[in-house]
Amino acid sequence: MIRTIEWLGNAVRLIDQRALPGREVTLDYTTPEEVAFAIKDMVVRGAPAIGVTAAFGAALGAKRADAPNREAFMTVWGKDLDLLAASRPTAVNLFWAIARMRGVAEAFVGDDLPLLVARLEDEAVKIYEEDLAINRRMGEYGATLLADGDTALTHCNAGALA
């Protein structure tokens, strides 16, 4: 299975959509700034894929946030979220994913920051897995509409569905 997005734990790997269909190139991004660039420069395309990528960018920001307590963490990490939000101002899934990640952090009680970071990473992975499951279901449904030999063309990269 081709993965348009992969979580590596310390990086997000993307298929460079700009190179398709002629070449398949993967690029790794390790900071929220790099992820924001990938979104802005259209390395990743398609609303769901952009949302998943933003969630992983938020997880990367959480991992590097150097703060003594939750309040300071939210300030530092909030700047990463703002940067990601500015990368594609019209992408609904981008804002949905950022809001979901922020919601996990806001609901967190206490100053056990390593636990908070782990929960944020887990949430980003959940967003990714949910997207894969949704796309699988759409693909299975779509397959019932196509006959052998038919071709389907998407006009906006559909992430895992493509």
Secondary structure as GFF3:
##gff-version 3
##sequence-region A 1 162
A	DSSP	beta_strand	5	7	.	.	.	ID=ss1
A	DSSP	beta_strand	12	15	.	.	.	ID=ss2
A	DSSP	beta_strand	26	29	.	.	.	ID=ss3
A	DSSP	alpha_helix	32	40	.	.	.	ID=ss4
A	DSSP	alpha_helix	47	64	.	.	.	ID=ss5
A	DSSP	alpha_helix	70	86	.	.	.	ID=ss6
A	DSSP	alpha_helix	92	107	.	.	.	ID=ss7
A	DSSP	alpha_helix	113	145	.	.	.	ID=ss8
A	DSSP	three_ten_helix	159	161	.	.	.	ID=ss9
###
